[in-house]
């Protein structure tokens, strides 16, 4: 089994942070046409073909997307614009199934983007980077998201107290 599939599953299980962390996989056929199936076939392909062995992801798998070229999804235009490519070498262009080829294109399956709790892309990882090597960066962003949530809750509490005091002060006297 390709370690990327299993490692993402392990990271998701280990962190157990559904409120602050999620994984979304976006299949594409841009790289050697390795995702030939229709959207309704993808889960069966994962379970029985690649990686196979009964694999069922514990993360979301989106519909197939064009990640490069003239018809790339807007999400990828945004992500690639925010995070430069993790490598200078794009690869052998005969294995690419899109046009035009651009400097910051995604180079292969399993390229990763880390996005913070506000939807801001933070970092982009090479396709061969193990999800286990991304985990520390994920944990750091989870801690930032938790702190932001706590600060927001504290500010809302202060605001509610102030509002109650002001509202009580403005009530007509009996």
C-alpha positions as CSV (number, residue, x, y, z in Angstrom):
1,X,0.0,0.0,0.0
2,X,1.3,3.5,-0.8
3,X,2.4,4.9,2.5
4,X,0.7,8.3,1.8
5,X,-2.8,6.8,2.1
6,X,-2.0,4.9,5.3
7,X,0.1,7.7,6.9
8,X,-2.7,10.2,6.4
9,X,-5.1,7.8,8.0
10,X,-2.7,7.4,10.9
11,X,-2.2,11.1,11.4
12,X,-6.0,11.7,11.4
13,X,-6.4,9.0,14.0
14,X,-3.5,10.1,16.2
15,X,-4.5,13.7,16.3
16,X,-8.2,13.0,16.8
17,X,-8.9,16.7,16.4
18,X,-12.1,16.8,14.2
19,X,-12.9,20.4,15.4
20,X,-9.6,21.8,14.4
21,X,-8.2,19.5,11.7
22,X,-9.4,17.8,8.6
23,X,-7.9,16.2,5.5
24,X,-9.4,16.4,2.1
25,X,-8.0,14.4,-0.8
26,X,-8.6,15.7,-4.4
27,X,-8.2,12.9,-7.0
28,X,-6.9,14.0,-10.4
29,X,-5.9,12.3,-13.7
30,X,-3.2,14.9,-14.5
31,X,-0.4,12.6,-13.6
32,X,0.0,9.6,-15.9
33,X,-3.8,9.4,-15.9
34,X,-3.6,7.5,-12.6
35,X,-7.2,8.3,-11.6
36,X,-9.1,6.9,-14.6
37,X,-12.4,6.2,-12.7
38,X,-15.5,8.2,-12.5
39,X,-16.3,10.0,-9.3
40,X,-18.8,7.3,-8.2
41,X,-16.0,4.7,-8.6
42,X,-13.3,6.4,-6.6
43,X,-14.1,4.9,-3.2
44,X,-14.2,1.4,-4.6
45,X,-10.9,2.0,-6.5
46,X,-9.3,3.0,-3.2
47,X,-10.7,0.0,-1.3
48,X,-9.9,-2.6,-3.9
49,X,-7.3,-1.4,-6.4
50,X,-5.0,1.5,-5.3
51,X,-4.0,1.3,-2.5
52,X,-6.4,-1.7,-2.2
53,X,-6.3,-4.2,0.6
54,X,-9.6,-3.0,2.0
55,X,-8.4,0.6,2.5
56,X,-11.1,3.0,3.6
57,X,-10.0,6.5,4.3
58,X,-11.0,8.3,7.5
59,X,-10.9,11.6,5.7
60,X,-12.9,13.2,2.9
61,X,-12.3,12.4,-0.7
62,X,-13.6,15.1,-3.1
63,X,-14.7,14.7,-6.6
64,X,-11.9,14.6,-9.3
65,X,-10.5,18.0,-10.0
66,X,-8.2,19.6,-12.6
67,X,-5.4,20.9,-10.5
68,X,-3.3,22.5,-13.3
69,X,-3.8,24.0,-16.7
70,X,-6.4,26.1,-18.4
71,X,-9.3,24.4,-16.7
72,X,-7.8,24.1,-13.2
73,X,-10.2,24.5,-10.3
74,X,-10.2,28.0,-8.7
75,X,-9.2,26.5,-5.4
76,X,-5.9,25.4,-6.9
77,X,-5.3,28.7,-8.6
78,X,-5.7,30.3,-5.1
79,X,-3.5,27.7,-3.3
80,X,-0.7,27.8,-5.9
81,X,-0.8,31.6,-5.8
82,X,-0.4,31.7,-2.1
83,X,2.3,29.0,-1.7
84,X,5.1,28.7,-4.2
85,X,6.1,25.3,-5.5
86,X,8.1,23.2,-3.1
87,X,10.6,22.2,-5.9
88,X,12.3,23.9,-8.8
89,X,12.0,20.9,-11.1
90,X,8.5,20.2,-12.4
91,X,9.3,16.8,-13.8
92,X,9.1,15.1,-17.2
93,X,6.5,17.0,-19.1
94,X,5.6,14.0,-21.2
95,X,3.9,12.6,-18.0
96,X,1.7,15.7,-17.7
97,X,-1.8,15.8,-19.1
98,X,-2.6,19.5,-19.1
99,X,-1.6,22.7,-20.7
100,X,-0.3,25.3,-20.3
101,X,2.4,24.2,-17.9
102,X,3.2,26.9,-15.3
103,X,6.1,27.5,-12.9
104,X,4.0,26.8,-9.8
105,X,2.0,23.9,-11.1
106,X,1.4,20.8,-8.9
107,X,4.0,18.3,-9.9
108,X,2.6,15.0,-8.9
109,X,0.1,13.1,-6.8
110,X,0.2,13.7,-3.1
111,X,1.4,17.3,-3.2
112,X,0.1,18.8,0.0
113,X,-1.2,22.2,1.2
114,X,-1.5,23.2,4.8
115,X,-4.3,25.7,5.5
116,X,-4.9,27.5,8.8
117,X,-8.2,27.9,10.7
118,X,-8.9,31.1,8.8
119,X,-8.6,29.5,5.4
120,X,-5.1,31.0,4.7
121,X,-2.7,28.6,2.9
122,X,0.4,28.3,5.2
123,X,2.7,25.9,3.5
124,X,3.0,23.6,0.5
125,X,4.8,20.2,0.6
126,X,6.6,18.1,-2.0
127,X,4.7,15.0,-3.1
128,X,7.2,12.7,-1.5
129,X,6.9,14.3,1.9
130,X,5.4,11.9,4.3
131,X,2.3,13.0,6.1
132,X,4.1,12.0,9.3
133,X,6.6,14.7,8.5
134,X,3.8,17.3,8.2
135,X,2.3,16.3,11.5
136,X,4.3,18.8,13.7
137,X,3.2,21.7,11.4
138,X,-0.4,20.5,11.7
139,X,-0.1,20.3,15.5
140,X,1.3,23.9,15.6
141,X,-1.7,25.1,13.6
142,X,-4.1,23.3,15.8
143,X,-2.7,25.0,18.9
144,X,-3.0,28.4,17.1
145,X,-6.6,27.6,16.2
146,X,-7.4,26.6,19.8
147,X,-5.9,29.8,21.2
148,X,-7.8,31.9,18.7
149,X,-11.1,30.2,19.7
150,X,-10.3,30.7,23.3
151,X,-9.5,34.4,22.8
152,X,-12.7,34.8,20.8
153,X,-14.8,33.2,23.5
154,X,-13.2,35.4,26.2
155,X,-13.9,38.5,24.1
156,X,-17.5,37.5,23.6
157,X,-17.9,36.9,27.3
158,X,-16.5,40.3,28.1
159,X,-18.8,41.8,25.4
160,X,-21.9,40.0,26.9
161,X,-21.1,41.2,30.4
162,X,-20.7,44.8,29.2
163,X,-23.9,44.6,27.2
164,X,-25.8,43.2,30.2
165,X,-24.4,46.1,32.4
166,X,-25.3,48.7,29.8
167,X,-28.8,47.2,29.2
168,X,-29.4,47.0,33.0
169,X,-28.3,50.6,33.4
170,X,-30.6,51.8,30.6
171,X,-33.8,50.1,32.0
172,X,-36.4,52.5,33.2
173,X,-36.7,52.7,37.0
174,X,-39.9,51.5,38.6
